[in-house]
């Protein structure tokens, strides 16, 4: 019989001051942090890890993480990766509807101007 591994917990955060989305994945043996942009300094990254541990998002032993350099042997992996970000289907549908409306309006305006130019 195979043992089932628990699903990793995934949390998402947004930092509007630097326009960065951050996804934290808490696995059994490591914490993987994916950011959409490289906007955090090493000191801010370490503080972010300590805050996550203090708030209970990741294991408590990361709370005492004191180095400003993120060391991979501690199980913290910081990646710059946008592949996890997905737009909601409703937002894509609304954008497509608006773009069709603008395109049709632009074509109608162009036709009206051409008609006015030739009939004048």
Buried (B, 14 or more C-beta within 10 A) or exposed (E): EEEEEEEEEEBEBEBEEBEBBBBBBBBEEBBBBBBBEEBBEEEEBBBBBBEBBEEEBBEEEBBEBEEEEBEEEBBBBBEEEEEEEEEEEEEEEEEEEEEEEEEEEEEEEEEEEEEEEEEE
